[in-house]
Amino acid sequence: MAWFTLVPATTICTPYRPDGLAFQVNARVSREGLYLVGIKKVRDLLNKLFPGNKNEGLAADEAETSATDAPESAQEERMEEAREKVGGDPAGEVLVTLNDPEATIPTGFPVNDAEQESEEEIDIGKTIPLRPVTDAMISAGIRAMQAGQRDSDLPVVRAVQRCNIGSVRARNEDSSYMFTTETGGQEPMMPFGLFIVADGMGGHYAGHEASKNVSRLVARQIVENIYLPMLYPGAATPQIPIQEVILGAVQAANAAIHSPDPEKDSGTTLTTALVFGRRLHIAHVGDSRAYMLAEGELKLITTDHSYVRRLQEAGQLTEEEAASHPHRNMLYRAVGQGGELEIDIFTQPLPKSGKLVLCSDGLWGLVPEPMMQEVLESDMSLQEMADELVNLAVQAGGYDNITAILVDFAL
């Protein structure tokens, strides 16, 4: 077994091997800390440590390192250079070479001038416990390395949107909202992306006002309760469960736009997607939709709260019949109905890469899913994909307002 650890700059630590075989390590010495940056011939070393004949391994290792053998005085000179590096050059590098199986390993340098210069000798072949490594002993360089590893594990999120009036309607009753953040540095925050599509109910009072107010009310509640608290020093994760925040936001928006006056009855669909770290959170009411494209498959991940969808689920309508049914736009659930609103909400891990699509029925009702997938898998830019989807809906008639949000992500 071979050991290595992170130690302060006042201590030289080299990988120690019970059988005394010689090998080389690269060590970076600084005022803040010393840490190992590489071990040569690790594969050969492991092969010699675990299989059988120790003497054969020793002979092979001595043969490999014979070219670098040096007298004991030369080793002492290199150790003296290491001491000078620690005290003088804060960014110096030292190559420590162990060639003599009978040698002893100096385990410490004096912490300051007041301490006596002494070296504890360790007999090679004995197991020695390593001192505990505390957080304070980890150098700034290693912290930066760890931060870089965490950063590389987080998803990269890019998003675009289009909200088009279409070819027929005099007013755009759709609303969309997109908010994404990314941070850099030693301790980056998890990527945060909030995406909302709302489609005001046509024929009702101020459908455009309903979709606008609901999308912005929900966005404000989520940003204030999930994202903004993370900006305070020492904050880590949201104090309130994410799903509770989202549910509360939608319920508050539902109550805010509800009017008891039948003449001012108002409502809107709402599809909300929150990308937070490596997870996707969805809240959904109505017949706007969310699709996920991953591993070559486009999947609808929301359920329409419409009359024709209920008939399809009951086996009374085919998908083709539902597309032309006279009541295909009739909803049985919408934000603004008043009372306690039933909300579809779920969370799932993000795939390693893919695209998320949020859209109103003005898009999915006119652009078939195979055609949608063909655009999403093309070599166009993300914005060009959104433009093309809207153009296809317009070319198919553009009878309704057309909204699309495209989110591209990769772990």
KOLMILO-853649 format. One record per residue: residue in one letter; z, y, x of N, C-alpha, C in turn. Coordinates in steps of 0.02 Angstrom, whole numbers, padded with zeros to 5 digits, always signed. Layout:
BEGIN
AZYXZYXZYX/...
***
This chain:
BEGIN
M+00000-00060+00042+00000+00000+00000+00000+00062+00044/A-00038+00113+00025-00040+00176+00062-00015+00231+00018/W+00021+00278+00048+00049+00333+00010+00024+00399+00036/F+00017+00449-00007+00010+00518+00014+00040+00562-00040/T+00062+00621-00021+00097+00665-00068+00082+00737-00052/L+00105+00783-00093+00098+00854-00083+00165+00880-00056/V+00163+00916+00000+00224+00938+00032+00218+01010+00051/P+00275+01045+00063+00271+01115+00086+00243+01119+00156/A+00225+01180+00176+00191+01189+00241+00236+01172+00299/T+00302+01170+00288+00348+01157+00343+00354+01083+00358/T+00317+01041+00321+00319+00969+00333+00249+00943+00343/I+00239+00902+00396+00175+00868+00406+00181+00799+00375/C+00135+00783+00331+00138+00717+00298+00071+00684+00307/T+00071+00622+00332+00010+00584+00340+00015+00519+00302/P-00040+00492+00277-00037+00427+00244-00006+00376+00292/Y+00040+00338+00266+00078+00290+00307+00060+00220+00285/R+00049+00176+00333+00029+00108+00317+00075+00058+00350/P+00102+00010+00313+00151-00036+00341+00125-00076+00400/D+00061-00094+00403+00038-00136+00457+00017-00097+00519/G+00024-00032+00517+00011+00009+00576-00061+00018+00594/L-00108+00001+00549-00178+00009+00565-00196+00083+00570/A-00242+00098+00615-00258+00168+00628-00313+00191+00581/F-00306+00252+00555-00359+00283+00516-00348+00358+00519/Q-00398+00395+00492-00396+00468+00498-00388+00500+00430/V-00354+00556+00429-00351+00596+00369-00366+00668+00387/N-00395+00704+00340-00404+00776+00348-00348+00810+00311/A-00314+00856+00343-00259+00892+00311-00271+00966+00318/R-00261+01004+00265-00268+01076+00266-00198+01106+00268/V-00184+01147+00318-00118+01175+00328-00119+01248+00312/S-00072+01272+00272-00067+01343+00255+00006+01362+00249/R+00018+01427+00243+00087+01449+00234+00115+01425+00168/E+00073+01419+00117+00097+01400+00051+00104+01325+00044/G+00063+01286+00077+00068+01215+00066+00018+01176+00106/L+00031+01112+00114-00015+01067+00149-00033+01013+00099/Y-00097+00998+00093-00115+00944+00049-00174+00907+00078/L-00179+00845+00060-00232+00803+00086-00297+00819+00051/V-00351+00825+00089-00415+00838+00059-00465+00782+00069/G-00446+00729+00103-00493+00674+00109-00467+00620+00154/I-00486+00559+00142-00468+00502+00185-00531+00466+00203/K-00544+00460+00269-00605+00426+00291-00597+00351+00285/K-00651+00320+00267-00656+00247+00265-00604+00217+00218/V-00596+00247+00159-00546+00221+00112-00563+00150+00090/R-00627+00139+00080-00646+00072+00056-00627+00018+00106/D-00642+00032+00170-00624-00018+00221-00549-00026+00226/L-00513+00029+00219-00440+00026+00223-00412-00018+00168/L-00436-00008+00106-00410-00049+00051-00427-00122+00060/N-00487-00135+00086-00506-00205+00097-00460-00238+00147/K-00434-00199+00195-00390-00228+00245-00319-00234+00222/L-00299-00190+00177-00229-00190+00154-00214-00251+00109/F-00260-00269+00065-00243-00317+00014-00265-00389+00027/P-00320-00403+00061-00340-00472+00067-00299-00513+00116/G-00314-00539+00163-00271-00585+00197-00247-00571+00264/N-00287-00578+00315-00264-00582+00383-00251-00512+00412/K-00188-00497+00423-00171-00431+00449-00197-00421+00520/N-00195-00474+00560-00217-00468+00629-00292-00453+00633/E-00331-00486+00587-00403-00473+00587-00416-00400+00568/G-00379-00376+00518-00387-00306+00498-00370-00259+00554/L-00317-00275+00591-00297-00232+00646-00350-00230+00701/A-00377-00289+00716-00429-00293+00768-00490-00253+00747/A-00510-00260+00684-00569-00225+00660-00558-00150+00662/D-00498-00129+00642-00483-00058+00639-00481-00028+00709/E-00451-00066+00756-00448-00041+00825-00518-00034+00854/A-00563-00081+00836-00631-00077+00861-00666-00015+00834/E-00653+00001+00769-00685+00059+00738-00660+00124+00767/T-00598+00125+00788-00569+00189+00810-00564+00194+00886/S-00593+00145+00922-00587+00146+00995-00620+00208+01024/A-00672+00232+00990-00707+00291+01016-00665+00354+01012/T-00614+00353+00969-00573+00412+00960-00505+00404+00991/D-00493+00347+01026-00428+00337+01058-00415+00392+01109/A-00352+00412+01112-00332+00464+01159-00264+00448+01186/P-00248+00469+01245-00182+00457+01272-00129+00493+01231/E-00067+00471+01241-00012+00498+01202-00006+00573+01213/S-00020+00597+01274-00015+00668+01287-00064+00708+01244/A-00124+00680+01234-00173+00714+01191-00149+00719+01120/Q-00117+00664+01096-00089+00666+01028-00037+00721+01023/E+00006+00726+01073+00058+00777+01072+00027+00847+01071/E-00029+00856+01108-00063+00920+01107-00088+00938+01038/R-00116+00887+01003-00140+00900+00935-00084+00916+00888/M-00027+00883+00896+00030+00898+00853+00055+00969+00866/E+00054+00990+00930+00075+01057+00946+00027+01108+00915/E-00039+01091+00915-00087+01135+00882-00072+01140+00808/A-00050+01084+00777-00033+01085+00706+00024+01132+00693/R+00075+01130+00738+00132+01175+00729+00109+01248+00733/E+00065+01263+00782+00040+01331+00789+00000+01352+00728/K-00037+01305+00699-00075+01321+00639-00028+01341+00582/V+00025+01303+00573+00071+01317+00519+00101+01386+00527/G+00119+01403+00588+00152+01467+00599+00104+01525+00605/G+00040+01512+00621-00005+01567+00635-00061+01575+00585/D-00105+01525+00580-00165+01531+00539-00151+01504+00469/P-00145+01545+00418-00128+01520+00351-00182+01479+00319/A-00243+01481+00344-00298+01443+00313-00328+01393+00361/G-00291+01375+00414-00319+01330+00464-00323+01259+00439/E-00363+01218+00473-00370+01148+00457-00351+01107+00518/V-00317+01051+00506-00296+01007+00560-00321+00937+00544/L-00352+00905+00592-00371+00835+00585-00319+00794+00621/V-00281+00754+00584-00229+00712+00613-00256+00642+00621/T-00254+00616+00683-00280+00549+00697-00224+00504+00722/L-00215+00447+00691-00166+00398+00712-00203+00340+00743/N-00192+00327+00807-00227+00274+00841-00181+00220+00870/D-00119+00237+00881-00073+00191+00915-00029+00156+00865/P-00037+00091+00854+00005+00055+00805+00078+00058+00822/E+00096+00071+00885+00167+00072+00904+00195+00143+00902/A+00154+00191+00881+00177+00260+00883+00227+00274+00828/T+00264+00327+00837+00308+00352+00784+00278+00413+00753/I+00296+00426+00690+00267+00481+00653+00318+00536+00645/P+00307+00595+00672+00354+00650+00659+00349+00672+00587/T+00405+00676+00553+00404+00689+00481+00424+00759+00463/G+00443+00802+00512+00461+00869+00490+00458+00919+00546/F+00442+00981+00529+00447+01037+00573+00505+01080+00550/P+00536+01119+00594+00591+01162+00572+00568+01211+00519/V+00610+01220+00468+00593+01266+00414+00593+01338+00438/N+00640+01355+00480+00641+01423+00507+00670+01420+00578/D+00672+01479+00610+00694+01481+00680+00766+01462+00688/A+00806+01470+00635+00877+01455+00640+00890+01381+00644/E+00844+01341+00620+00855+01269+00619+00837+01240+00687/Q+00869+01186+00704+00855+01153+00767+00789+01116+00762/E+00752+01118+00817+00689+01080+00818+00706+01007+00832/S+00696+00966+00780+00709+00895+00788+00658+00857+00747/E+00644+00797+00769+00597+00755+00734+00630+00688+00720/E+00623+00666+00658+00650+00602+00639+00597+00549+00652/E+00616+00497+00689+00568+00445+00705+00571+00390+00653/I+00512+00367+00633+00507+00315+00583+00473+00255+00614/D+00503+00198+00610+00473+00138+00637+00416+00117+00591/I+00357+00110+00621+00300+00087+00581+00313+00015+00561/G+00301+00002+00498+00314-00064+00471+00368-00063+00419/K+00407-00009+00417+00459-00002+00367+00434+00039+00308/T+00459+00023+00249+00442+00061+00190+00488+00121+00185/I+00460+00180+00177+00501+00240+00172+00489+00273+00105/P+00542+00294+00070+00532+00329+00006+00506+00398+00017/L+00462+00421-00027+00436+00489-00023+00482+00536-00060/R+00490+00596-00033+00532+00644-00067+00500+00666-00132/P+00540+00683-00183+00511+00705-00247+00469+00768-00237/V+00415+00772-00275+00372+00831-00272+00386+00874-00333/T+00413+00933-00322+00428+00978-00377+00369+01024-00390/D+00372+01057-00448+00317+01103-00466+00311+01160-00417/A+00368+01182-00391+00367+01237-00344+00333+01219-00278/M+00328+01154-00263+00299+01132-00201+00223+01129-00203/I+00194+01135-00263+00121+01130-00270+00091+01197-00253/S+00045+01198-00208+00017+01261-00184-00031+01291-00235/A-00046+01354-00224-00093+01389-00268-00162+01357-00266/G-00181+01330-00208-00246+01297-00204-00251+01237-00249/I-00196+01198-00252-00197+01138-00295-00195+01158-00368/R-00158+01211-00384-00158+01235-00454-00228+01255-00475/A-00264+01288-00431-00332+01308-00447-00376+01247-00457/M-00366+01196-00416-00406+01134-00423-00391+01101-00490/Q-00327+01098-00509-00309+01067-00573-00338+01107-00631/A-00336+01173-00625-00364+01214-00678-00439+01202-00685/G-00472+01193-00628-00544+01179-00630-00559+01113-00663/Q-00516+01063-00652-00526+00998-00684-00517+01004-00759/R-00466+01040-00781-00456+01048-00852-00514+01085-00884/D-00537+01137-00849-00591+01177-00875-00654+01135-00885/S-00667+01090-00838-00728+01049-00843-00723+00998-00899/D-00662+00982-00922-00654+00934-00976-00662+00966-01044/L-00659+01031-01048-00663+01065-01113-00735+01074-01134/P-00747+01076-01201-00815+01083-01224-00843+01152-01213/V-00908+01155-01201-00944+01218-01199-00975+01228-01267/V-00961+01285-01299-00982+01297-01368-01027+01359-01370/R-01086+01351-01399-01132+01406-01410-01153+01405-01483/A-01162+01463-01513-01178+01465-01585-01224+01524-01601/V-01265+01515-01653-01308+01569-01679-01306+01564-01755/Q-01329+01617-01788-01331+01616-01861-01391+01656-01887/R-01412+01638-01947-01462+01676-01985-01440+01677-02058/C-01443+01736-02088-01426+01743-02159-01481+01785-02191/N-01526+01750-02227-01589+01780-02251-01588+01785-02327/I-01616+01839-02353-01617+01850-02425-01665+01803-02461/G-01712+01774-02426-01762+01732-02458-01821+01771-02484/S-01861+01739-02527-01923+01770-02551-01920+01794-02623/V-01867+01776-02659-01866+01790-02731-01809+01835-02752/R-01749+01821-02726-01689+01857-02749-01691+01931-02727/A-01663+01974-02770-01660+02045-02754-01598+02062-02713/R-01551+02015-02709-01488+02028-02674-01467+01965-02637/N-01438+01975-02580-01415+01917-02541-01342+01903-02560/E-01331+01848-02593-01263+01829-02614-01231+01780-02566/D-01266+01763-02512-01236+01723-02459-01197+01768-02411/S-01147+01740-02379-01112+01774-02325-01099+01723-02270/S-01100+01746-02208-01086+01702-02152-01039+01737-02103/Y-01003+01698-02065-00955+01725-02017-00955+01679-01957/M-00955+01709-01897-00955+01670-01835-00911+01705-01784/F-00864+01669-01755-00819+01698-01705-00806+01645-01652/T-00827+01659-01590-00818+01611-01535-00786+01647-01476/T-00745+01611-01439-00714+01639-01379-00716+01587-01323/E-00721+01612-01262-00714+01571-01202-00677+01612-01150/T-00634+01580-01113-00598+01615-01060-00609+01579-00994/G-00599+01614-00939-00605+01585-00873-00544+01601-00832/G-00539+01571-00774-00482+01584-00730-00444+01521-00714/Q-00385+01531-00687-00345+01474-00664-00320+01432-00722/E-00303+01464-00777-00277+01428-00835-00316+01448-00897/P-00377+01424-00905-00418+01444-00963-00390+01417-01028/M-00402+01455-01081-00382+01432-01148-00434+01383-01174/M-00413+01344-01222-00460+01299-01254-00513+01339-01292/P-00576+01318-01290-00628+01352-01328-00610+01355-01402/F-00626+01410-01433-00610+01422-01503-00672+01447-01537/G-00693+01414-01590-00751+01436-01628-00739+01428-01703/L-00748+01482-01740-00738+01481-01813-00804+01498-01846/F-00826+01456-01893-00891+01464-01924-00883+01455-02000/I-00911+01502-02039-00902+01501-02111-00968+01518-02145/V-00984+01479-02197-01040+01494-02242-01012+01496-02313/A-01027+01550-02349-01007+01557-02419-01067+01579-02460/D-01075+01549-02518-01133+01563-02562-01105+01585-02630/G-01110+01651-02643-01085+01677-02707-01122+01648-02766/M-01085+01635-02819-01114+01602-02877-01159+01649-02915/G-01224+01633-02917-01273+01674-02952-01259+01675-03027/G-01269+01734-03058-01257+01740-03129-01186+01760-03145/H-01141+01755-03097-01072+01776-03107-01063+01847-03082/Y-01007+01876-03099-00995+01946-03081-00987+01952-03005/A-01029+01993-02974-01024+02011-02904-01016+01950-02859/G-01065+01905-02863-01063+01846-02819-01065+01865-02746/H-01101+01918-02729-01105+01939-02659-01037+01965-02634/E-01000+01997-02679-00933+02020-02660-00886+01961-02650/A-00892+01910-02692-00849+01851-02687-00860+01816-02620/S-00923+01806-02602-00936+01770-02539-00914+01810-02479/K-00926+01876-02481-00905+01919-02425-00829+01919-02417/N-00794+01931-02473-00721+01937-02469-00688+01871-02450/V-00712+01816-02477-00682+01751-02461-00693+01733-02388/S-00754+01742-02363-00767+01723-02293-00724+01765-02245/R-00715+01828-02260-00677+01871-02215-00601+01861-02222/L-00578+01848-02283-00507+01834-02293-00487+01770-02257/V-00527+01719-02264-00512+01655-02230-00515+01664-02155/A-00565+01699-02131-00571+01710-02058-00510+01748-02032/R-00488+01799-02067-00431+01839-02044-00368+01796-02040/Q-00356+01756-02090-00296+01714-02091-00296+01664-02033/I-00354+01633-02020-00358+01583-01967-00351+01615-01898/V-00385+01672-01888-00382+01705-01822-00311+01731-01810/E-00279+01760-01861-00212+01788-01852-00160+01734-01838/N-00168+01676-01869-00115+01625-01865-00128+01570-01813/I-00190+01565-01790-00205+01513-01741-00226+01543-01674/Y-00274+01589-01675-00300+01614-01612-00257+01669-01581/L-00240+01720-01619-00204+01777-01590-00137+01757-01559/P-00097+01712-01589-00034+01693-01556-00043+01664-01487/M-00100+01634-01472-00111+01605-01407-00122+01657-01353/L-00134+01719-01372-00144+01773-01324-00079+01801-01297/Y-00023+01784-01328+00041+01808-01304+00063+01769-01242/P+00096+01802-01195+00119+01767-01134+00163+01707-01151/G+00150+01652-01119+00191+01592-01130+00171+01551-01189/A+00124+01576-01230+00103+01537-01289+00061+01479-01267/A+00067+01423-01302+00030+01362-01284-00014+01340-01343/T+00018+01314-01394-00019+01289-01453+00007+01326-01515/P-00033+01326-01569-00010+01360-01630+00056+01330-01655/Q+00099+01374-01681+00164+01352-01705+00158+01319-01773/I+00108+01337-01813+00096+01307-01879+00039+01257-01873/P+00046+01198-01904-00009+01150-01901-00075+01181-01925/I-00128+01164-01890-00193+01196-01902-00216+01184-01974/Q-00209+01124-01999-00232+01111-02067-00193+01150-02119/E-00129+01161-02107-00089+01202-02153-00113+01274-02153/V-00131+01299-02095-00157+01367-02091-00222+01373-02130/I-00267+01325-02120-00332+01328-02154-00324+01322-02229/L-00283+01274-02251-00272+01266-02323-00242+01329-02353/G-00192+01358-02319-00162+01419-02344-00211+01476-02348/A-00256+01480-02299-00306+01533-02299-00354+01527-02359/V-00376+01467-02373-00423+01457-02429-00388+01470-02495/Q-00326+01446-02502-00289+01457-02564-00277+01532-02575/A-00261+01568-02522-00250+01640-02528-00314+01676-02549/A-00370+01656-02521-00434+01686-02540-00451+01670-02612/N-00436+01609-02633-00449+01588-02702-00411+01633-02751/A-00347+01646-02735-00306+01688-02779-00329+01761-02776/A-00351+01783-02717-00369+01854-02708-00430+01875-02749/I-00479+01831-02757-00539+01851-02792-00540+01831-02865/H-00489+01793-02886-00487+01772-02956-00471+01831-03002/S-00506+01834-03057-00492+01885-03107-00483+01852-03175/P-00430+01870-03211-00420+01841-03278-00469+01867-03330/D-00505+01920-03313-00553+01950-03359-00616+01907-03360/P-00634+01877-03417-00694+01835-03421-00758+01873-03402/E-00757+01938-03412-00816+01978-03396-00824+01987-03321/K-00771+01973-03284-00773+01982-03211-00761+01916-03175/D-00781+01862-03209-00774+01796-03178-00816+01793-03114/S-00786+01770-03060-00820+01770-02996-00805+01705-02959/G-00849+01686-02914-00837+01625-02876-00886+01619-02819/T-00870+01574-02774-00913+01562-02716-00900+01494-02687/T-00950+01467-02654-00939+01406-02614-00906+01427-02548/L-00880+01379-02511-00851+01394-02446-00853+01331-02403/T-00885+01337-02346-00883+01283-02296-00861+01314-02230/T-00803+01292-02206-00773+01321-02146-00767+01267-02093/A-00789+01282-02033-00783+01236-01976-00747+01271-01919/L-00694+01240-01895-00656+01266-01838-00663+01217-01780/V-00692+01240-01725-00695+01201-01663-00639+01227-01619/F-00591+01183-01604-00533+01203-01565-00521+01149-01512/G-00536+01167-01450-00532+01116-01397-00586+01064-01407/R-00565+01003-01415-00612+00948-01425-00611+00920-01496/R-00584+00959-01543-00580+00935-01612-00616+00983-01659/L-00640+00953-01714-00673+00990-01767-00631+00986-01830/H-00618+01043-01861-00580+01046-01924-00627+01075-01977/I-00632+01040-02034-00677+01061-02088-00636+01072-02152/A-00650+01129-02186-00625+01142-02253-00685+01158-02297/H-00687+01129-02356-00750+01132-02395-00736+01134-02470/V-00771+01180-02503-00770+01186-02577-00841+01206-02598/G-00870+01170-02646-00936+01189-02672-00992+01146-02645/D-01053+01176-02641-01111+01137-02619-01147+01166-02559/S-01115+01212-02522-01141+01225-02455-01124+01163-02413/R-01156+01155-02356-01150+01091-02321-01135+01100-02246/A-01108+01046-02217-01100+01040-02145-01132+00974-02123/Y-01175+00978-02072-01207+00920-02042-01186+00913-01969/M-01185+00851-01946-01171+00838-01875-01230+00798-01846/L-01259+00825-01792-01311+00789-01756-01281+00762-01692/A-01280+00697-01684-01253+00666-01623-01284+00597-01614/E-01299+00581-01552-01327+00515-01534-01389+00500-01576/G-01431+00550-01587-01494+00539-01621-01490+00530-01696/E-01433+00547-01726-01425+00538-01799-01397+00602-01829/L-01428+00624-01884-01404+00682-01921-01365+00658-01981/K-01300+00676-01984-01256+00653-02038-01230+00711-02078/L-01231+00703-02144-01197+00751-02189-01123+00734-02188/I-01080+00782-02169-01009+00766-02163-00967+00800-02217/T-00999+00834-02265-00964+00861-02323-00992+00830-02386/T-00957+00839-02441-00978+00812-02506-00989+00870-02554/D-01047+00872-02587-01061+00925-02635-01016+00917-02697/H-00986+00972-02718-00946+00972-02779-00989+00997-02837/S-01041+00958-02851-01090+00978-02901-01098+00924-02954/Y-01126+00944-03010-01136+00899-03066-01183+00842-03047/V-01238+00858-03013-01287+00806-02997-01259+00758-02944/R-01216+00781-02899-01186+00736-02850-01141+00685-02884/R-01105+00707-02936-01064+00660-02974-01108+00607-03008/L-01165+00629-03035-01210+00581-03066-01239+00533-03014/Q-01253+00557-02955-01277+00513-02902-01223+00463-02882/E-01162+00485-02875-01107+00440-02857-01096+00387-02910/A-01110+00405-02973-01103+00357-03028-01164+00312-03036/G-01215+00323-02994-01274+00282-02997-01322+00300-03052/Q-01314+00360-03081-01356+00380-03138-01415+00423-03117/L-01415+00445-03053-01471+00485-03027-01488+00462-02957/T-01553+00463-02941-01573+00452-02872-01574+00519-02836/E-01580+00517-02771-01582+00579-02732-01644+00620-02750/E-01699+00587-02763-01760+00623-02782-01752+00655-02850/E-01720+00621-02897-01709+00649-02964-01660+00708-02961/A-01610+00702-02918-01560+00756-02912-01592+00820-02885/A-01642+00813-02841-01674+00872-02811-01710+00915-02862/S-01732+00886-02918-01768+00924-02969-01731+00928-03035/H-01668+00907-03036-01629+00908-03098-01616+00980-03120/P-01621+00994-03185-01611+01064-03209-01541+01090-03197/H-01491+01047-03188-01423+01070-03177-01400+01057-03105/R-01447+01056-03059-01430+01040-02990-01386+01093-02957/N-01385+01154-02985-01344+01207-02956-01277+01217-02992/M-01262+01173-03038-01199+01178-03076-01142+01147-03035/L-01090+01187-03022-01033+01164-02983-00973+01150-03028/Y-00934+01101-03008-00871+01089-03044-00810+01112-03003/R-00823+01138-02943-00768+01164-02901-00795+01222-02859/A-00759+01279-02861-00779+01337-02822-00718+01380-02808/V-00721+01419-02755-00667+01465-02739-00671+01524-02788/G-00612+01542-02817-00610+01596-02866-00597+01572-02936/Q-00590+01507-02946-00578+01480-03013-00507+01495-03037/G-00462+01510-02992-00393+01522-03011-00353+01457-03011/G-00286+01465-03010-00244+01406-03008-00245+01373-02939/E-00217+01314-02934-00217+01277-02871-00285+01246-02859/L-00317+01263-02804-00384+01240-02790-00382+01175-02750/E-00423+01127-02771-00429+01065-02733-00480+01076-02677/I-00458+01064-02616-00499+01078-02556-00510+01014-02517/D-00572+01001-02498-00585+00946-02452-00569+00971-02381/I-00525+00937-02347-00508+00957-02279-00498+00896-02236/F-00526+00897-02176-00518+00840-02130-00530+00864-02059/T-00511+00822-02012-00522+00837-01941-00549+00775-01907/Q-00588+00786-01855-00616+00730-01818-00630+00753-01746/P-00631+00706-01698-00647+00725-01630-00721+00744-01624/L-00735+00790-01580-00805+00808-01567-00838+00753-01527/P-00901+00737-01541-00938+00692-01496-00946+00725-01428/K-00968+00687-01379-00976+00714-01311-01028+00770-01310/S-01076+00766-01353-01125+00820-01359-01158+00815-01427/G-01185+00871-01449-01218+00870-01515-01224+00939-01543/K-01242+00942-01607-01249+01005-01642-01216+01000-01711/L-01185+01055-01730-01155+01062-01795-01196+01113-01834/V-01211+01097-01897-01251+01143-01939-01212+01157-02002/L-01202+01221-02018-01175+01242-02082-01231+01280-02118/C-01242+01265-02182-01296+01298-02217-01283+01301-02292/S-01316+01349-02324-01313+01354-02397-01368+01311-02427/D-01365+01304-02495-01415+01261-02527-01485+01291-02525/G-01490+01355-02508-01556+01384-02499-01593+01355-02441/L-01557+01324-02393-01589+01289-02338-01596+01215-02352/W-01540+01181-02364-01544+01108-02370-01582+01087-02433/G-01586+01131-02484-01622+01114-02545-01697+01117-02537/L-01722+01150-02483-01793+01157-02473-01819+01125-02409/V-01775+01112-02361-01795+01081-02298-01766+01010-02295/P-01807+00959-02299-01782+00890-02298-01745+00875-02233/E-01698+00830-02236-01658+00814-02177-01699+00789-02118/P-01751+00746-02127-01791+00726-02069-01824+00785-02034/M-01847+00834-02074-01878+00893-02044-01826+00935-02008/M-01766+00939-02037-01711+00975-02005-01694+00944-01938/Q-01690+00878-01936-01673+00844-01874-01727+00853-01821/E-01790+00854-01843-01844+00864-01795-01838+00932-01761/V-01819+00983-01798-01810+01049-01769-01751+01049-01721/L-01696+01018-01741-01635+01019-01700-01643+00980-01635/E-01689+00933-01634-01700+00893-01574-01759+00918-01532/S-01788+00974-01552-01845+01002-01515-01820+01037-01452/D-01866+01060-01411-01848+01095-01349-01843+01170-01358/M-01840+01193-01420-01831+01264-01434-01760+01286-01416/S-01751+01351-01406-01684+01377-01396-01645+01372-01461/L-01579+01381-01458-01538+01375-01518-01557+01428-01569/Q-01569+01489-01547-01589+01542-01593-01658+01527-01624/E-01703+01500-01584-01769+01482-01611-01763+01427-01662/M-01716+01381-01652-01706+01328-01702-01683+01358-01769/A-01634+01404-01766-01610+01435-01828-01667+01474-01862/D-01706+01510-01823-01762+01547-01852-01813+01500-01884/E-01826+01444-01852-01875+01397-01878-01851+01366-01943/L-01787+01348-01947-01761+01319-02009-01767+01368-02067/V-01750+01431-02055-01756+01481-02108-01830+01491-02127/N-01874+01492-02078-01946+01500-02092-01972+01442-02134/L-01950+01381-02120-01971+01323-02159-01948+01329-02232/A-01887+01354-02242-01863+01364-02310-01902+01418-02347/V-01920+01471-02312-01961+01524-02342-02030+01497-02360/Q-02059+01459-02315-02125+01430-02328-02124+01381-02386/A-02068+01350-02398-02061+01303-02454-02048+01338-02520/G-02045+01404-02519-02035+01441-02582-01983+01496-02575/G-01931+01485-02535-01879+01535-02526-01848+01559-02591/Y-01836+01512-02637-01812+01532-02704-01740+01556-02704/D-01703+01542-02653-01632+01561-02649-01619+01595-02583/N-01560+01624-02576-01540+01651-02511-01532+01593-02462/I-01546+01607-02398-01549+01554-02348-01502+01571-02290/T-01452+01530-02279-01405+01542-02224-01397+01479-02182/A-01396+01489-02116-01386+01434-02070-01346+01458-02010/I-01296+01418-01991-01259+01428-01928-01269+01365-01887/L-01292+01372-01825-01303+01316-01780-01253+01321-01722/V-01218+01267-01710-01168+01264-01656-01188+01208-01609/D-01199+01225-01546-01216+01176-01495-01155+01167-01450/F-01134+01105-01437-01075+01093-01397-01087+01035-01350/A-01052+01035-01294-01056+00981-01245-00990+00977-01208/L-00965+00916-01199-00903+00905-01163-00918+00905-01088/
***
